[in-house]
Amino acid sequence: MKKSLLRDAIIAQLRAELSRQTVAANLARDEAISEESQPENKYDTHSQEAAYLAEGQARLVAEIEASLAQYAALPLPDFGPDAVIALGALVELGAHGASTWYFLGPRAGGLELSVDGRNVLLVTPQSPLGRELLGRRKDDIVRAPGPGGPVEHRVLSVA
């Protein structure tokens, strides 16, 4: 799988989310400044709640914009056969005869993508699995969270 295609898919998904959240932020802002939102008495908190929502939506838009900027500038290094896992690595983990693909990115952890027929989950260095992967090599054993507790996985490949 070409990592450039994966990065393009990440950016496309982030742009779509940015579009949705920008609309939501604008609607929340309009609600907060609407004449209908002005308090009718000292116990009416509708305008304050609308302002908090608008602020939260604006922060989310800023986070997505920052993620987009980081992915646009993210170098996609080639990892050789004995490479150490670092930011920009596409990692295949295997356990119990099945394999799972992960991309170690700077932000937007939890994003799931399907590229070239493979499902890839985005993890960040701040996540438990991301911390576990950093500095590992092919054939190392990592412990990943599982439904019944941590599960040991073997690093099958690093690209």
Buried (B, 14 or more C-beta within 10 A) or exposed (E): BEBEEBBEBBBEBBEEBBEEBBEBBBEBBEBBEEEEBEEEEEEEEBBEEBBEBBBEBBEBBEBBBEBBEBBEEBEBEEBEEEBBBBBBBBBBBEBEEEBBBBBBBBBBBEBEBEBEEBEBBBBBBEBEBBEBBBEBEBEBEBEBEEEEEEBEBBBBBBB
